[in-house]
């Protein structure tokens, strides 16, 4: 499965609406929709996988860039 689909599946599994997630994240519903449907995401996933293969701790990386 593609990451964009998996992101939506996880949101639904958590019983969250797109509107509620967008509000919690401080983004528009359209921006969330763009994330869940992005054609460019596979390139980012490939880059993140590359960084992981080089020993980058992704948990640490995301802890540094998120504020939730």
OpenMM code with the backbone's topology and positions (N, CA, C; nanometers):
from openmm import Vec3, app, unit

residues = "UNK UNK UNK UNK UNK UNK UNK UNK UNK UNK UNK UNK UNK UNK UNK UNK UNK UNK UNK UNK UNK UNK UNK UNK UNK UNK UNK UNK UNK UNK UNK UNK UNK UNK UNK UNK UNK UNK UNK UNK UNK UNK UNK UNK UNK UNK UNK UNK UNK UNK UNK UNK UNK UNK UNK UNK UNK UNK UNK UNK UNK UNK UNK UNK UNK UNK UNK UNK".split()
positions = [
    Vec3(0.0834, -0.1189, 0.0000),
    Vec3(0.0000, 0.0000, 0.0000),
    Vec3(0.0875, 0.1248, 0.0000),
    Vec3(0.0331, 0.2309, -0.0507),
    Vec3(0.1058, 0.3563, -0.0547),
    Vec3(0.0889, 0.4313, 0.0766),
    Vec3(0.1882, 0.5121, 0.1095),
    Vec3(0.1852, 0.5865, 0.2343),
    Vec3(0.0635, 0.6765, 0.2438),
    Vec3(0.0288, 0.7444, 0.1352),
    Vec3(-0.0854, 0.8361, 0.1420),
    Vec3(-0.2113, 0.7614, 0.1841),
    Vec3(-0.2338, 0.6429, 0.1297),
    Vec3(-0.3489, 0.5632, 0.1698),
    Vec3(-0.3365, 0.5199, 0.3150),
    Vec3(-0.2178, 0.4797, 0.3554),
    Vec3(-0.1961, 0.4358, 0.4935),
    Vec3(-0.2208, 0.5489, 0.5935),
    Vec3(-0.1843, 0.6716, 0.5567),
    Vec3(-0.2102, 0.7858, 0.6453),
    Vec3(-0.3600, 0.8018, 0.6694),
    Vec3(-0.4367, 0.7933, 0.5633),
    Vec3(-0.5822, 0.8057, 0.5747),
    Vec3(-0.6397, 0.6888, 0.6545),
    Vec3(-0.5916, 0.5678, 0.6288),
    Vec3(-0.6383, 0.4491, 0.7011),
    Vec3(-0.6143, 0.4670, 0.8512),
    Vec3(-0.4968, 0.5160, 0.8885),
    Vec3(-0.4666, 0.5354, 1.0300),
    Vec3(-0.5545, 0.6441, 1.0918),
    Vec3(-0.5804, 0.7505, 1.0180),
    Vec3(-0.6688, 0.8560, 1.0696),
    Vec3(-0.8070, 0.7984, 1.0969),
    Vec3(-0.8569, 0.7195, 1.0039),
    Vec3(-0.9889, 0.6586, 1.0199),
    Vec3(-0.9876, 0.5571, 1.1340),
    Vec3(-0.8796, 0.4797, 1.1439),
    Vec3(-0.8682, 0.3821, 1.2537),
    Vec3(-0.8750, 0.4517, 1.3889),
    Vec3(-0.8184, 0.5707, 1.3967),
    Vec3(-0.8221, 0.6488, 1.5204),
    Vec3(-0.9560, 0.7200, 1.5402),
    Vec3(-1.0475, 0.6976, 1.4466),
    Vec3(-1.1812, 0.7558, 1.4492),
    Vec3(-1.1766, 0.9087, 1.4511),
    Vec3(-1.0872, 0.9625, 1.3688),
    Vec3(-1.0726, 1.1069, 1.3555),
    Vec3(-1.1218, 1.1500, 1.2187),
    Vec3(-1.1939, 1.2591, 1.2161),
    Vec3(-1.2358, 1.3141, 1.0873),
    Vec3(-1.1229, 1.3984, 1.0311),
    Vec3(-1.1277, 1.4182, 0.9015),
    Vec3(-1.0272, 1.5044, 0.8386),
    Vec3(-1.0359, 1.6454, 0.8969),
    Vec3(-1.1567, 1.6926, 0.9205),
    Vec3(-1.1759, 1.8263, 0.9766),
    Vec3(-1.1132, 1.8374, 1.1153),
    Vec3(-1.1346, 1.7378, 1.2003),
    Vec3(-1.0795, 1.7450, 1.3366),
    Vec3(-0.9265, 1.7383, 1.3356),
    Vec3(-0.8698, 1.6542, 1.2494),
    Vec3(-0.7236, 1.6459, 1.2407),
    Vec3(-0.6661, 1.7778, 1.1906),
    Vec3(-0.7281, 1.8340, 1.0894),
    Vec3(-0.6813, 1.9619, 1.0350),
    Vec3(-0.6841, 2.0696, 1.1440),
    Vec3(-0.7911, 2.0737, 1.2214),
    Vec3(-0.8006, 2.1718, 1.3298),
    Vec3(-0.6923, 2.1496, 1.4347),
    Vec3(-0.6694, 2.0232, 1.4730),
    Vec3(-0.5660, 1.9922, 1.5729),
    Vec3(-0.4270, 2.0299, 1.5233),
    Vec3(-0.4055, 2.0155, 1.3923),
    Vec3(-0.2747, 2.0442, 1.3345),
    Vec3(-0.2571, 2.1914, 1.2995),
    Vec3(-0.3669, 2.2660, 1.2988),
    Vec3(-0.3584, 2.4069, 1.2614),
    Vec3(-0.3425, 2.4282, 1.1119),
    Vec3(-0.3997, 2.3363, 1.0343),
    Vec3(-0.3955, 2.3483, 0.8890),
    Vec3(-0.5380, 2.3426, 0.8366),
    Vec3(-0.5559, 2.3730, 0.7094),
    Vec3(-0.6901, 2.3665, 0.6516),
    Vec3(-0.7246, 2.2226, 0.6157),
    Vec3(-0.8527, 2.1977, 0.6033),
    Vec3(-0.9008, 2.0663, 0.5612),
    Vec3(-0.8449, 2.0331, 0.4227),
    Vec3(-0.8337, 2.1334, 0.3369),
    Vec3(-0.7796, 2.1123, 0.2024),
    Vec3(-0.6321, 2.0717, 0.2075),
    Vec3(-0.5563, 2.1330, 0.2989),
    Vec3(-0.4153, 2.0950, 0.3119),
    Vec3(-0.4026, 1.9492, 0.3549),
    Vec3(-0.4863, 1.9059, 0.4481),
    Vec3(-0.4829, 1.7658, 0.4903),
    Vec3(-0.5206, 1.6746, 0.3742),
    Vec3(-0.6220, 1.7140, 0.2995),
    Vec3(-0.6612, 1.6366, 0.1818),
    Vec3(-0.5458, 1.6249, 0.0835),
    Vec3(-0.4735, 1.7345, 0.0634),
    Vec3(-0.3578, 1.7323, -0.0268),
    Vec3(-0.2508, 1.6356, 0.0228),
    Vec3(-0.2302, 1.6318, 0.1542),
    Vec3(-0.1324, 1.5380, 0.2112),
    Vec3(-0.1763, 1.3946, 0.1853),
    Vec3(-0.3039, 1.3658, 0.2100),
    Vec3(-0.3540, 1.2289, 0.1959),
    Vec3(-0.3640, 1.1845, 0.0503),
    Vec3(-0.3548, 1.2786, -0.0444),
    Vec3(-0.3665, 1.2443, -0.1853),
    Vec3(-0.2425, 1.2809, -0.2666),
    Vec3(-0.1361, 1.3197, -0.2011),
    Vec3(-0.0185, 1.3726, -0.2693),
    Vec3(0.0492, 1.2719, -0.3616),
    Vec3(0.0839, 1.3202, -0.4806),
    Vec3(0.1644, 1.2396, -0.5721),
    Vec3(0.3132, 1.2531, -0.5414),
    Vec3(0.3507, 1.3588, -0.4701),
    Vec3(0.4912, 1.3846, -0.4400),
    Vec3(0.5397, 1.3102, -0.3162),
    Vec3(0.4489, 1.2558, -0.2391),
    Vec3(0.4865, 1.1896, -0.1154),
    Vec3(0.5832, 1.0732, -0.1357),
    Vec3(0.5698, 0.9910, -0.2392),
    Vec3(0.6651, 0.8814, -0.2561),
    Vec3(0.8107, 0.9274, -0.2627),
    Vec3(0.8359, 1.0448, -0.3173),
    Vec3(0.9725, 1.0970, -0.3220),
    Vec3(1.0204, 1.1263, -0.1804),
    Vec3(0.9349, 1.1865, -0.0987),
    Vec3(0.9730, 1.2150, 0.0394),
    Vec3(0.9950, 1.0856, 0.1177),
    Vec3(0.9082, 0.9889, 0.0969),
    Vec3(0.9234, 0.8595, 0.1642),
    Vec3(1.0555, 0.7946, 0.1252),
    Vec3(1.0894, 0.8012, -0.0007),
    Vec3(1.2158, 0.7441, -0.0471),
    Vec3(1.3341, 0.8131, 0.0198),
    Vec3(1.3264, 0.9457, 0.0334),
    Vec3(1.4338, 1.0211, 0.0977),
    Vec3(1.4436, 0.9868, 0.2461),
    Vec3(1.3292, 0.9775, 0.3128),
    Vec3(1.3296, 0.9415, 0.4550),
    Vec3(1.3857, 0.8006, 0.4735),
    Vec3(1.3492, 0.7081, 0.3862),
    Vec3(1.4034, 0.5720, 0.3928),
    Vec3(1.5548, 0.5734, 0.3722),
    Vec3(1.6012, 0.6605, 0.2818),
    Vec3(1.7447, 0.6733, 0.2594),
    Vec3(1.8141, 0.7214, 0.3867),
    Vec3(1.7582, 0.8245, 0.4501),
    Vec3(1.8168, 0.8755, 0.5741),
    Vec3(1.8194, 0.7676, 0.6823),
    Vec3(1.7108, 0.6922, 0.6911),
    Vec3(1.7042, 0.5839, 0.7896),
    Vec3(1.8123, 0.4802, 0.7626),
    Vec3(1.8357, 0.4487, 0.6351),
    Vec3(1.9371, 0.3494, 0.6000),
    Vec3(2.0776, 0.3968, 0.6340),
    Vec3(2.0930, 0.5283, 0.6503),
    Vec3(2.2222, 0.5855, 0.6864),
    Vec3(2.2353, 0.6080, 0.8368),
    Vec3(2.1390, 0.5540, 0.9127),
    Vec3(2.1489, 0.5584, 1.0578),
    Vec3(2.0769, 0.6740, 1.1254),
    Vec3(2.0015, 0.7526, 1.0498),
    Vec3(1.9264, 0.8619, 1.1115),
    Vec3(1.8137, 0.8017, 1.1951),
    Vec3(1.8035, 0.8444, 1.3207),
    Vec3(1.6974, 0.8008, 1.4099),
    Vec3(1.5726, 0.8829, 1.3765),
    Vec3(1.4760, 0.8199, 1.3116),
    Vec3(1.3580, 0.8922, 1.2667),
    Vec3(1.2723, 0.9415, 1.3824),
    Vec3(1.2689, 0.8674, 1.4929),
    Vec3(1.1955, 0.9165, 1.6096),
    Vec3(1.2574, 1.0464, 1.6587),
    Vec3(1.3879, 1.0501, 1.6670),
    Vec3(1.4580, 1.1714, 1.7086),
    Vec3(1.4336, 1.2849, 1.6097),
    Vec3(1.4406, 1.2530, 1.4818),
    Vec3(1.4170, 1.3540, 1.3783),
    Vec3(1.2785, 1.4160, 1.3945),
    Vec3(1.1775, 1.3327, 1.4064),
    Vec3(1.0417, 1.3852, 1.4185),
    Vec3(1.0192, 1.4552, 1.5522),
    Vec3(1.0840, 1.4090, 1.6587),
    Vec3(1.0743, 1.4804, 1.7867),
    Vec3(1.1282, 1.6222, 1.7740),
    Vec3(1.2331, 1.6393, 1.6941),
    Vec3(1.2924, 1.7723, 1.6773),
    Vec3(1.2056, 1.8662, 1.5947),
    Vec3(1.1247, 1.8119, 1.5054),
    Vec3(1.0505, 1.9001, 1.4149),
    Vec3(0.9027, 1.9137, 1.4478),
    Vec3(0.8514, 1.8362, 1.5416),
    Vec3(0.7093, 1.8451, 1.5742),
    Vec3(0.6895, 1.9164, 1.7069),
    Vec3(0.5736, 1.9752, 1.7200),
    Vec3(0.5428, 2.0509, 1.8409),
    Vec3(0.4111, 2.0063, 1.9032),
    Vec3(0.3667, 1.8846, 1.8730),
    Vec3(0.2371, 1.8407, 1.9237),
    Vec3(0.2513, 1.7923, 2.0630),
] * unit.nanometer
topology = app.Topology()
chain = topology.addChain("A")
for resn in residues:
    res = topology.addResidue(resn, chain)
    for name in ("N", "CA", "C"):
        topology.addAtom(name, app.Element.getBySymbol(name[0]), res)
